Amino acid sequence: MKLSSDPFHYSLNVWITSVLVSPLFFYTYTILADNREWSLKAVFALYILTVLTGALLSIPNWIVLIYLSKRAVTLKVSKRLKKIVLALTSTFLTVALLELVASGAAWWEQVRLCISYVFTVVISCLTFKLESD
């Protein structure tokens, strides 16, 4: 399956990957680091809730990424630089969003959550193809 590489699909791929994969990283680490037993049903329910919440709350970040991706393809700079700038901007947007919505959580949970999402966003921004229309 070939992924489309226009700005809209690039940002959609980054957003969906972040929404679906980041909670997997977060809950895997949390379960391994936590000394209590987790039921598969509880973990699955938490994952689904996190995906739905993350998708809903990150829509503004996705819209900004669409806009910036469309602008980036028009610039006369290297593709690598475009992706680095998009990754850095996405990192800022992700951290800002998590600061707004997760500020009541324990600091170590905030750090785990932030690392999970930022890692996924940066890898996605740098990995997916971005080409002009």
Buried (B, 14 or more C-beta within 10 A) or exposed (E): EEEEBBBEBBBBBBBEBBBBBBBBBBBEBBEEEEEEEEEEEEBEEBBEEBBEEBBEBBEEBBEBBBEBBBEBBEEEEEEEEBBBBBBEBBBEBBBEBBEEBBEEEEEEEBEBBBBBBBBBBBBBBBEBBBEEE
